[in-house]
Amino acid sequence: MDVPHPRTATEVTYDHLDQTLTRDEVWSSYAEMRDACPVAHNSRYGVIST
């Protein structure tokens, strides 16, 4: 029997190539994604493992 993982990938708009982001904004975004789920999905880049 397949049991779904309780936490699935979260859709995010984070763009790791956005050069306007500051270091603090990058780390804050990673922390938010990691708290929501260890795997995020971006429709432009696909899966982002945090």
C-alpha distance matrix in Angstrom:
0.0 3.8 6.3 9.7 12.6 15.1 17.8 17.9 21.0 24.1 26.7 30.1 33.6 34.6 36.7 37.1 40.1 42.0 45.2 46.3 43.7 45.2 43.7 43.1 41.3 39.0 38.1 37.7 35.3 33.2 33.1 32.0 29.2 28.1 28.1 26.2 23.4 23.8 23.2 25.4 25.8 29.3 29.9 32.8 31.5 27.7 25.7 27.7 26.4 28.2
3.8 0.0 3.8 6.3 9.3 12.2 14.5 14.3 17.3 20.4 23.0 26.3 29.8 30.8 32.9 33.3 36.3 38.2 41.4 42.6 40.0 41.6 40.1 39.5 37.7 35.4 34.6 34.2 31.7 29.7 29.7 28.6 25.7 24.7 24.9 22.8 20.0 20.4 19.5 21.7 22.0 25.5 26.1 29.1 27.8 24.0 22.0 24.0 22.8 24.7
6.3 3.8 0.0 3.8 6.5 8.8 11.6 12.1 15.6 18.4 21.4 24.6 28.2 29.2 31.5 32.0 35.2 36.9 40.0 40.9 38.2 39.5 38.1 37.2 35.4 33.3 32.3 31.6 29.4 27.4 27.1 25.9 23.3 22.1 21.9 19.9 17.4 18.1 17.8 20.0 20.9 24.5 25.5 28.6 27.3 23.6 21.2 22.8 21.4 22.8
9.7 6.3 3.8 0.0 3.8 6.2 8.3 8.5 11.9 14.7 17.6 20.9 24.5 25.5 28.0 28.6 31.9 33.3 36.6 37.3 34.7 36.2 34.9 34.0 32.0 30.0 29.2 28.4 26.0 24.2 24.0 22.6 19.9 19.1 19.0 16.7 14.2 15.2 14.6 16.5 17.3 20.9 22.0 25.1 24.0 20.4 18.0 19.6 18.5 19.9
12.6 9.3 6.5 3.8 0.0 3.8 5.4 6.4 9.9 12.7 16.1 18.9 22.6 23.2 25.8 26.1 29.6 31.0 34.1 34.8 31.9 33.2 31.7 30.7 29.0 27.0 25.8 25.2 23.0 21.0 20.6 19.5 16.9 15.7 15.6 13.7 10.9 11.8 11.8 14.1 15.6 19.3 21.0 24.0 22.5 19.0 16.2 17.2 15.7 16.7
15.1 12.2 8.8 6.2 3.8 0.0 3.8 6.6 10.2 12.0 15.6 18.3 22.0 22.7 25.7 26.3 29.9 30.9 33.9 34.2 31.2 32.3 30.9 29.5 27.8 26.2 24.9 23.8 21.8 20.2 19.3 17.8 15.7 14.6 13.7 11.6 9.8 11.7 12.3 14.2 16.1 19.7 21.6 24.7 23.5 20.3 17.6 18.0 16.6 16.9
17.8 14.5 11.6 8.3 5.4 3.8 0.0 3.8 6.9 8.5 12.2 14.6 18.4 19.0 21.9 22.5 26.1 27.1 30.1 30.4 27.4 28.6 27.3 26.1 24.2 22.5 21.4 20.3 18.2 16.6 16.0 14.4 12.0 11.3 10.7 8.4 6.2 8.4 8.8 10.5 12.7 16.2 18.4 21.4 20.1 17.1 14.3 14.5 13.3 13.5
17.9 14.3 12.1 8.5 6.4 6.6 3.8 0.0 3.8 6.4 9.6 12.6 16.3 17.1 19.8 20.7 24.0 25.2 28.4 29.0 26.3 27.9 26.9 26.0 23.8 21.9 21.4 20.5 17.8 16.4 16.6 14.8 11.9 11.9 12.3 9.4 6.9 8.6 7.3 8.4 9.7 13.3 15.1 18.1 17.1 13.9 11.4 12.4 11.9 12.9
21.0 17.3 15.6 11.9 9.9 10.2 6.9 3.8 0.0 3.8 6.6 9.3 12.9 13.6 16.1 17.0 20.3 21.5 24.8 25.5 23.0 24.8 24.0 23.4 21.0 19.0 18.9 18.2 15.2 13.9 14.8 13.1 9.7 10.5 11.7 8.8 6.4 7.6 5.0 4.8 5.9 9.5 11.7 14.5 13.4 10.4 8.0 9.0 9.3 10.7
24.1 20.4 18.4 14.7 12.7 12.0 8.5 6.4 3.8 0.0 3.8 6.3 10.1 11.2 14.3 15.8 19.0 19.6 22.9 23.2 20.7 22.6 22.2 21.3 18.6 17.0 17.3 16.0 12.8 12.4 13.2 10.8 7.8 9.9 10.5 7.1 6.5 8.7 6.8 4.6 5.7 8.4 10.9 13.7 13.3 11.0 9.4 9.5 10.6 11.1
26.7 23.0 21.4 17.6 16.1 15.6 12.2 9.6 6.6 3.8 0.0 3.8 7.1 9.2 12.0 14.2 17.0 17.4 20.9 21.1 19.1 21.6 21.7 21.1 18.0 16.6 17.6 16.4 12.8 13.2 14.7 12.1 9.4 12.3 13.3 10.1 10.0 11.7 9.2 5.9 4.7 5.8 7.7 10.7 11.1 9.5 9.2 9.7 12.0 12.8
30.1 26.3 24.6 20.9 18.9 18.3 14.6 12.6 9.3 6.3 3.8 0.0 3.8 5.6 8.8 11.2 14.0 13.9 17.4 17.4 15.3 17.9 18.2 17.7 14.4 13.2 14.7 13.4 9.7 10.8 12.7 10.2 8.0 11.5 12.8 10.3 10.9 12.2 10.1 6.4 6.0 5.3 8.1 9.9 10.2 9.9 9.8 9.2 11.8 11.9
33.6 29.8 28.2 24.5 22.6 22.0 18.4 16.3 12.9 10.1 7.1 3.8 0.0 3.8 6.3 9.6 11.7 11.0 14.6 14.5 13.0 16.0 17.1 17.0 13.3 12.5 14.8 13.7 10.1 11.9 14.3 12.1 10.6 14.2 15.7 13.7 14.5 15.4 13.3 9.6 8.5 6.1 8.0 8.6 9.7 10.8 11.6 10.9 14.0 14.1
34.6 30.8 29.2 25.5 23.2 22.7 19.0 17.1 13.6 11.2 9.2 5.6 3.8 0.0 3.8 6.3 9.0 8.5 11.9 12.1 10.1 12.8 13.5 13.8 10.4 8.9 11.5 11.0 7.4 9.0 12.0 10.6 9.2 12.6 14.6 13.5 14.1 14.3 12.6 9.4 9.3 7.2 10.0 9.7 9.5 11.0 11.2 9.4 12.2 11.8
36.7 32.9 31.5 28.0 25.8 25.7 21.9 19.8 16.1 14.3 12.0 8.8 6.3 3.8 0.0 3.8 5.4 5.5 9.1 10.2 9.1 12.3 13.2 14.4 11.3 9.4 12.6 13.1 10.0 11.1 14.6 13.9 12.4 15.3 17.8 16.9 17.1 16.6 14.7 11.7 11.0 8.2 10.3 8.6 8.2 10.9 11.8 10.1 13.2 13.3
37.1 33.3 32.0 28.6 26.1 26.3 22.5 20.7 17.0 15.8 14.2 11.2 9.6 6.3 3.8 0.0 3.8 5.6 8.2 10.2 8.7 11.1 11.2 13.1 10.8 8.0 11.0 12.5 9.9 10.1 13.8 14.2 12.6 14.8 17.7 17.5 17.3 16.1 14.5 12.3 12.3 10.3 12.8 10.8 9.1 11.7 11.9 9.5 11.9 11.9
40.1 36.3 35.2 31.9 29.6 29.9 26.1 24.0 20.3 19.0 17.0 14.0 11.7 9.0 5.4 3.8 0.0 3.8 6.0 8.9 8.8 11.6 12.4 14.9 12.8 10.5 13.8 15.5 13.2 13.7 17.4 17.7 16.4 18.6 21.5 21.2 21.0 19.8 18.0 15.7 15.1 12.5 14.2 11.3 10.2 13.5 14.5 12.6 15.3 15.5
42.0 38.2 36.9 33.3 31.0 30.9 27.1 25.2 21.5 19.6 17.4 13.9 11.0 8.5 5.5 5.6 3.8 0.0 3.8 5.5 6.0 9.4 11.3 13.4 10.9 9.7 13.4 14.4 12.4 13.9 17.3 17.2 16.6 19.2 21.6 21.4 21.8 21.2 19.6 17.0 16.4 13.6 15.2 12.7 12.5 15.7 16.8 14.8 17.5 17.2
45.2 41.4 40.0 36.6 34.1 33.9 30.1 28.4 24.8 22.9 20.9 17.4 14.6 11.9 9.1 8.2 6.0 3.8 0.0 3.8 5.5 8.0 10.0 12.8 11.1 10.3 13.9 15.4 14.2 15.6 18.7 19.2 19.0 21.3 23.7 24.0 24.5 23.6 22.5 20.1 19.9 17.3 19.0 16.3 15.8 19.1 19.9 17.7 19.9 19.2
46.3 42.6 40.9 37.3 34.8 34.2 30.4 29.0 25.5 23.2 21.1 17.4 14.5 12.1 10.2 10.2 8.9 5.5 3.8 0.0 3.8 6.4 9.7 11.5 9.6 10.1 13.7 14.4 13.6 15.8 18.4 18.6 19.0 21.5 23.4 23.7 24.8 24.4 23.6 20.9 21.0 18.3 20.1 17.8 17.9 21.0 21.7 19.3 21.6 20.4
43.7 40.0 38.2 34.7 31.9 31.2 27.4 26.3 23.0 20.7 19.1 15.3 13.0 10.1 9.1 8.7 8.8 6.0 5.5 3.8 0.0 3.8 6.6 8.1 5.9 6.4 10.0 10.6 10.0 12.3 14.7 15.0 15.7 18.1 19.9 20.4 21.6 21.2 20.7 18.4 19.0 16.9 19.2 17.5 17.1 19.7 19.8 17.0 18.8 17.3
45.2 41.6 39.5 36.2 33.2 32.3 28.6 27.9 24.8 22.6 21.6 17.9 16.0 12.8 12.3 11.1 11.6 9.4 8.0 6.4 3.8 0.0 3.8 5.4 5.1 6.3 8.8 9.8 10.6 12.5 14.3 15.4 16.6 18.4 20.0 21.2 22.6 22.0 22.1 20.2 21.4 19.7 22.4 20.8 20.0 22.4 22.0 18.8 20.0 17.9
43.7 40.1 38.1 34.9 31.7 30.9 27.3 26.9 24.0 22.2 21.7 18.2 17.1 13.5 13.2 11.2 12.4 11.3 10.0 9.7 6.6 3.8 0.0 3.8 5.5 5.1 6.3 8.5 9.9 10.7 12.4 14.3 15.5 16.5 18.4 20.1 21.1 20.1 20.7 19.4 21.1 20.0 23.0 21.6 20.2 22.1 21.2 17.7 18.2 15.8
43.1 39.5 37.2 34.0 30.7 29.5 26.1 26.0 23.4 21.3 21.1 17.7 17.0 13.8 14.4 13.1 14.9 13.4 12.8 11.5 8.1 5.4 3.8 0.0 3.8 5.4 5.3 6.0 8.5 9.9 10.5 12.2 14.2 15.2 16.4 18.3 19.9 19.4 20.4 19.2 21.2 20.4 23.7 22.8 21.6 23.2 21.9 18.4 18.7 15.8
41.3 37.7 35.4 32.0 29.0 27.8 24.2 23.8 21.0 18.6 18.0 14.4 13.3 10.4 11.3 10.8 12.8 10.9 11.1 9.6 5.9 5.1 5.5 3.8 0.0 3.8 5.6 5.0 6.0 8.6 9.8 10.4 12.2 14.0 15.2 16.5 18.2 18.1 18.5 16.7 18.4 17.3 20.4 19.6 18.8 20.5 19.6 16.4 17.3 14.7
39.0 35.4 33.3 30.0 27.0 26.2 22.5 21.9 19.0 17.0 16.6 13.2 12.5 8.9 9.4 8.0 10.5 9.7 10.3 10.1 6.4 6.3 5.1 5.4 3.8 0.0 3.8 5.4 5.2 6.3 8.7 10.0 10.6 12.2 14.3 15.5 16.4 15.7 15.9 14.4 16.1 15.2 18.5 17.6 16.2 17.7 16.7 13.2 14.0 11.7
38.1 34.6 32.3 29.2 25.8 24.9 21.4 21.4 18.9 17.3 17.6 14.7 14.8 11.5 12.6 11.0 13.8 13.4 13.9 13.7 10.0 8.8 6.3 5.3 5.6 3.8 0.0 3.8 5.4 5.0 6.2 8.6 9.9 10.3 12.2 14.2 15.2 14.3 15.4 14.7 17.2 17.1 20.7 20.2 18.4 19.4 17.6 13.9 13.7 10.6
37.7 34.2 31.6 28.4 25.2 23.8 20.3 20.5 18.2 16.0 16.4 13.4 13.7 11.0 13.1 12.5 15.5 14.4 15.4 14.4 10.6 9.8 8.5 6.0 5.0 5.4 3.8 0.0 3.8 5.4 5.1 6.2 8.7 9.8 10.6 12.4 14.3 14.3 15.6 14.4 17.0 16.9 20.4 20.4 19.2 20.0 18.3 14.9 14.9 11.8
35.3 31.7 29.4 26.0 23.0 21.8 18.2 17.8 15.2 12.8 12.8 9.7 10.1 7.4 10.0 9.9 13.2 12.4 14.2 13.6 10.0 10.6 9.9 8.5 6.0 5.2 5.4 3.8 0.0 3.8 5.4 5.1 6.2 8.5 9.9 10.7 12.2 12.4 12.9 11.1 13.3 13.1 16.6 16.8 15.7 16.4 14.9 11.8 12.4 9.9
33.2 29.7 27.4 24.2 21.0 20.2 16.6 16.4 13.9 12.4 13.2 10.8 11.9 9.0 11.1 10.1 13.7 13.9 15.6 15.8 12.3 12.5 10.7 9.9 8.6 6.3 5.0 5.4 3.8 0.0 3.8 5.5 5.1 6.0 8.5 9.9 10.4 9.6 10.5 9.8 12.6 13.2 17.0 17.2 15.3 15.5 13.3 9.8 9.5 6.4
33.1 29.7 27.1 24.0 20.6 19.3 16.0 16.6 14.8 13.2 14.7 12.7 14.3 12.0 14.6 13.8 17.4 17.3 18.7 18.4 14.7 14.3 12.4 10.5 9.8 8.7 6.2 5.1 5.4 3.8 0.0 3.8 5.5 5.0 6.1 8.6 9.9 9.7 11.8 11.6 14.9 16.0 19.7 20.4 18.7 18.5 16.0 12.7 11.7 8.2
32.0 28.6 25.9 22.6 19.5 17.8 14.4 14.8 13.1 10.8 12.1 10.2 12.1 10.6 13.9 14.2 17.7 17.2 19.2 18.6 15.0 15.4 14.3 12.2 10.4 10.0 8.6 6.2 5.1 5.5 3.8 0.0 3.8 5.5 5.2 6.2 8.6 9.9 11.3 10.3 13.3 14.4 17.9 19.0 18.0 17.6 15.5 12.7 12.5 9.6
29.2 25.7 23.3 19.9 16.9 15.7 12.0 11.9 9.7 7.8 9.4 8.0 10.6 9.2 12.4 12.6 16.4 16.6 19.0 19.0 15.7 16.6 15.5 14.2 12.2 10.6 9.9 8.7 6.2 5.1 5.5 3.8 0.0 3.8 5.5 5.1 6.0 6.9 7.6 6.6 9.8 11.4 15.0 16.3 14.9 14.1 11.8 9.2 9.0 6.8
28.1 24.7 22.1 19.1 15.7 14.6 11.3 11.9 10.5 9.9 12.3 11.5 14.2 12.6 15.3 14.8 18.6 19.2 21.3 21.5 18.1 18.4 16.5 15.2 14.0 12.2 10.3 9.8 8.5 6.0 5.0 5.5 3.8 0.0 3.8 5.5 5.2 4.8 7.4 8.3 12.0 14.1 17.8 19.1 17.1 16.0 12.9 10.2 8.5 5.5
28.1 24.9 21.9 19.0 15.6 13.7 10.7 12.3 11.7 10.5 13.3 12.8 15.7 14.6 17.8 17.7 21.5 21.6 23.7 23.4 19.9 20.0 18.4 16.4 15.2 14.3 12.2 10.6 9.9 8.5 6.1 5.2 5.5 3.8 0.0 3.8 5.6 7.2 9.9 10.6 14.1 16.3 19.8 21.5 20.0 18.7 15.9 13.5 12.1 9.3
26.2 22.8 19.9 16.7 13.7 11.6 8.4 9.4 8.8 7.1 10.1 10.3 13.7 13.5 16.9 17.5 21.2 21.4 24.0 23.7 20.4 21.2 20.1 18.3 16.5 15.5 14.2 12.4 10.7 9.9 8.6 6.2 5.1 5.5 3.8 0.0 3.8 7.0 8.5 8.5 11.7 14.0 17.2 19.4 18.3 16.7 14.1 12.5 11.8 10.1
23.4 20.0 17.4 14.2 10.9 9.8 6.2 6.9 6.4 6.5 10.0 10.9 14.5 14.1 17.1 17.3 21.0 21.8 24.5 24.8 21.6 22.6 21.1 19.9 18.2 16.4 15.2 14.3 12.2 10.4 9.9 8.6 6.0 5.2 5.6 3.8 0.0 3.8 5.4 6.7 10.2 13.2 16.4 18.6 17.0 14.8 11.8 10.5 9.2 8.1
23.8 20.4 18.1 15.2 11.8 11.7 8.4 8.6 7.6 8.7 11.7 12.2 15.4 14.3 16.6 16.1 19.8 21.2 23.6 24.4 21.2 22.0 20.1 19.4 18.1 15.7 14.3 14.3 12.4 9.6 9.7 9.9 6.9 4.8 7.2 7.0 3.8 0.0 3.8 6.7 10.3 13.4 16.7 18.3 16.1 14.0 10.4 8.6 6.2 5.2
23.2 19.5 17.8 14.6 11.8 12.3 8.8 7.3 5.0 6.8 9.2 10.1 13.3 12.6 14.7 14.5 18.0 19.6 22.5 23.6 20.7 22.1 20.7 20.4 18.5 15.9 15.4 15.6 12.9 10.5 11.8 11.3 7.6 7.4 9.9 8.5 5.4 3.8 0.0 3.8 6.8 10.2 13.3 15.0 12.8 10.3 6.8 5.9 4.7 5.9
25.4 21.7 20.0 16.5 14.1 14.2 10.5 8.4 4.8 4.6 5.9 6.4 9.6 9.4 11.7 12.3 15.7 17.0 20.1 20.9 18.4 20.2 19.4 19.2 16.7 14.4 14.7 14.4 11.1 9.8 11.6 10.3 6.6 8.3 10.6 8.5 6.7 6.7 3.8 0.0 3.8 6.7 10.1 11.9 10.3 8.3 5.8 5.0 6.3 7.3
25.8 22.0 20.9 17.3 15.6 16.1 12.7 9.7 5.9 5.7 4.7 6.0 8.5 9.3 11.0 12.3 15.1 16.4 19.9 21.0 19.0 21.4 21.1 21.2 18.4 16.1 17.2 17.0 13.3 12.6 14.9 13.3 9.8 12.0 14.1 11.7 10.2 10.3 6.8 3.8 0.0 3.8 6.5 8.8 7.7 5.3 4.4 5.8 8.5 10.5
29.3 25.5 24.5 20.9 19.3 19.7 16.2 13.3 9.5 8.4 5.8 5.3 6.1 7.2 8.2 10.3 12.5 13.6 17.3 18.3 16.9 19.7 20.0 20.4 17.3 15.2 17.1 16.9 13.1 13.2 16.0 14.4 11.4 14.1 16.3 14.0 13.2 13.4 10.2 6.7 3.8 0.0 3.8 5.4 5.3 4.9 6.2 7.2 10.7 12.4
29.9 26.1 25.5 22.0 21.0 21.6 18.4 15.1 11.7 10.9 7.7 8.1 8.0 10.0 10.3 12.8 14.2 15.2 19.0 20.1 19.2 22.4 23.0 23.7 20.4 18.5 20.7 20.4 16.6 17.0 19.7 17.9 15.0 17.8 19.8 17.2 16.4 16.7 13.3 10.1 6.5 3.8 0.0 3.8 5.9 5.6 8.5 10.4 14.0 16.1
32.8 29.1 28.6 25.1 24.0 24.7 21.4 18.1 14.5 13.7 10.7 9.9 8.6 9.7 8.6 10.8 11.3 12.7 16.3 17.8 17.5 20.8 21.6 22.8 19.6 17.6 20.2 20.4 16.8 17.2 20.4 19.0 16.3 19.1 21.5 19.4 18.6 18.3 15.0 11.9 8.8 5.4 3.8 0.0 3.8 6.0 9.4 10.8 14.5 16.6
31.5 27.8 27.3 24.0 22.5 23.5 20.1 17.1 13.4 13.3 11.1 10.2 9.7 9.5 8.2 9.1 10.2 12.5 15.8 17.9 17.1 20.0 20.2 21.6 18.8 16.2 18.4 19.2 15.7 15.3 18.7 18.0 14.9 17.1 20.0 18.3 17.0 16.1 12.8 10.3 7.7 5.3 5.9 3.8 0.0 3.8 6.7 7.8 11.4 13.8
27.7 24.0 23.6 20.4 19.0 20.3 17.1 13.9 10.4 11.0 9.5 9.9 10.8 11.0 10.9 11.7 13.5 15.7 19.1 21.0 19.7 22.4 22.1 23.2 20.5 17.7 19.4 20.0 16.4 15.5 18.5 17.6 14.1 16.0 18.7 16.7 14.8 14.0 10.3 8.3 5.3 4.9 5.6 6.0 3.8 0.0 3.8 6.6 9.9 12.8
25.7 22.0 21.2 18.0 16.2 17.6 14.3 11.4 8.0 9.4 9.2 9.8 11.6 11.2 11.8 11.9 14.5 16.8 19.9 21.7 19.8 22.0 21.2 21.9 19.6 16.7 17.6 18.3 14.9 13.3 16.0 15.5 11.8 12.9 15.9 14.1 11.8 10.4 6.8 5.8 4.4 6.2 8.5 9.4 6.7 3.8 0.0 3.8 6.4 9.5
27.7 24.0 22.8 19.6 17.2 18.0 14.5 12.4 9.0 9.5 9.7 9.2 10.9 9.4 10.1 9.5 12.6 14.8 17.7 19.3 17.0 18.8 17.7 18.4 16.4 13.2 13.9 14.9 11.8 9.8 12.7 12.7 9.2 10.2 13.5 12.5 10.5 8.6 5.9 5.0 5.8 7.2 10.4 10.8 7.8 6.6 3.8 0.0 3.8 6.2
26.4 22.8 21.4 18.5 15.7 16.6 13.3 11.9 9.3 10.6 12.0 11.8 14.0 12.2 13.2 11.9 15.3 17.5 19.9 21.6 18.8 20.0 18.2 18.7 17.3 14.0 13.7 14.9 12.4 9.5 11.7 12.5 9.0 8.5 12.1 11.8 9.2 6.2 4.7 6.3 8.5 10.7 14.0 14.5 11.4 9.9 6.4 3.8 0.0 3.8
28.2 24.7 22.8 19.9 16.7 16.9 13.5 12.9 10.7 11.1 12.8 11.9 14.1 11.8 13.3 11.9 15.5 17.2 19.2 20.4 17.3 17.9 15.8 15.8 14.7 11.7 10.6 11.8 9.9 6.4 8.2 9.6 6.8 5.5 9.3 10.1 8.1 5.2 5.9 7.3 10.5 12.4 16.1 16.6 13.8 12.8 9.5 6.2 3.8 0.0
